[in-house]
C-alpha cells in the first residue's frame, strides 16, 4: 500500500509517502511553523511526491491528522487530503493527533501508560490517556493542566506531545515521576503514514476534531436591520 500522509494540525507542515510493500518511507519533509500552513503545504506535497517518484494516481490512500490542534491548520490539511483523494479517486482517512503522538512510544514500549497532551492554552490541554498494551483508557478531551497532571500521577507514565513538559512540571511533590517526558511540537509524520495505512477505510473519514468551540462567531450585532 502507498500512503500519502499530511499533518498541519500543530507546529509543523509535514507530508510523507509510505510504501508498505517496501516497508519504508519513500519521501518525507517537515517544516516547523505555527502559521503559513496554507501557503506551504501544496508545494511541500509536490516536493515529496517528486522525491518518491510517484504520481497521485499511484497512491492507495491519503491520511491526515484531524485534531485536536489549530483550527486553521486542521482545515488546511483536511481540505488538501480530501481534494487530493477526490482528484485521484482514492480514499482519505483521518486520525487523531493525540494517537499519532502516542503511537511511536507505544510501539517502543507498550508496558507503561502513555499520556498524550497538546497545549490548548490558558492552563488547559487536549488530553488522552492510553493504558499499557496501547488500549485507549480515556477518550480525547479538553482538560485543565491540573487534571492532566493527576492523570499522569496515577501511575508512572510516559508523557508525550506539545504539552508534555507542562504536564510534567505541574506534578505535585510526591507524585510518581514520569517514566519519560517527550515534548514534540508536532507528531512524527512517518507514524502518521504508518497509522494511516492500517486504519479501516470506511470508518475513519477525515473530519476535524476540535474538542472546543471555534472562537470566531458571527457578529450579529453589527448587521444592518432588515427593512
Order of alpha helices (4+ residues) and beta strands (2+ residues): beta-beta-beta-alpha-beta-alpha-beta-alpha-beta-beta-beta-alpha-beta-alpha-beta-alpha
